[in-house]
Amino acid sequence: MRWYVLQVSSGQEKAVRDALHEKRIPALVPSENRLVRKGGEWTQKEYILFPGYVFLRLDYTSETYYRVRSIPHTGRLLGPPGDPPVPLSYLEAEWIGLLSGGGKPLE
């Protein structure tokens, strides 16, 4: 199984991630909490680090492709037009895991 990048509608990253989890496809949406001053007070707000993208782990086949594409608000898996999608390299996948898991590497 390899990690891929799925383009999704902006603002729908968490909904797509949850739908992928329901279909038993591991997915990540890296985010961070930032301090924001609003109304004279500091509050924490969650920001998605890569808006419009969800990282998912799967064995790429036509079956898994159509399972992913059946989810609303999904776009395409990133790769060259007309070719199969390109999986993330090992280091890229580990970096995304560190961003998503609070500094812990992927399993």
N, C-alpha and C positions, 0 to 999 in steps of 0.2 A: 504494500500500500504506500502511495506517495501523497504528498501534499500539493494541492492545486489552489489557484486563486479564482474565485467566482465573482464576477461583476454583478452587483445587485442595485436596485433602486435606492437612491440616497434616503436615509432615514429608516430603511427597512432591514438593516443589517441584523439586528437582534431577532426580529420575527423570522427571517430566513434561517438564521442559526438554529432557532428553536424548532422550526419545521424540519431541518436536516437531522437534528437529534431525534425527532420522532420517527424518522425513517432509518434510524441507526447509522447515520453517517456522522463521524466526528467533525465538528466545525468550531472555529475560533473567530472571535471579533475582538482584537486587541483594543483596550481602552485604558484611560488613566483618569484619576481624579485630580482636578485643578482647583485651586482656591480662586474664587471670583468675588469681587466686591459688588454688592447689590444693595441699594437702599442704605448705604452707610455701614453695612455689616458684611463680614467675610463668610462665605458659604462654600461648600464643596460641590462641584458639578462634574459629572462624568463626561468625558470627551472620547469619541471613537478616533483612534489613531489613523485609520485608513478608511475614511468615509466612502461608501459605495462598494466596498469589497468585503468578502467573507473568505476565510481560509478553510479548506476542507480536505479531509484525508479519505482517499478511496482508491480502489483498483479501477482504472479507467477502462470501461467497456461501454458498448452501446446501451446495455441495460442500465448501468449506473448513470450514464449521461441523461437518459430519459427520466429516471427517478428524480434527478436533481432538477431538470428543466420543468418537471410537473409542478414545482413549487412556485406560487405566485411571487412576482417581483424579482425573479432571477433573470440574469442576462446570459453572458457567455463565460466559459472558462477561458482564461487568458492564454494566448498562444498566437502563432502566425495565422492570418486568415486562410482558410481552406485546409489547414493542417490540424492534426490532433493537438490538444492543449499541451503546454509545456509544464512539467512539474517543477516545483521549487527544488533548488539544490539542497543538500544536507545542511549546509551552514545557514541558508536562508530559512529553512524550516525550523532549525534550532533557535534562530533569532526571533522568529514569530512566536515560538513557544515561550521564550523568556519574557517577551512583552506581554503575553496573555496570561502567563502563570505566576505572575508576581516574582519573577527571577528564578523560577524552577524550570529545568529543561523538560522537553517533551518525553513521554514514556516511549 
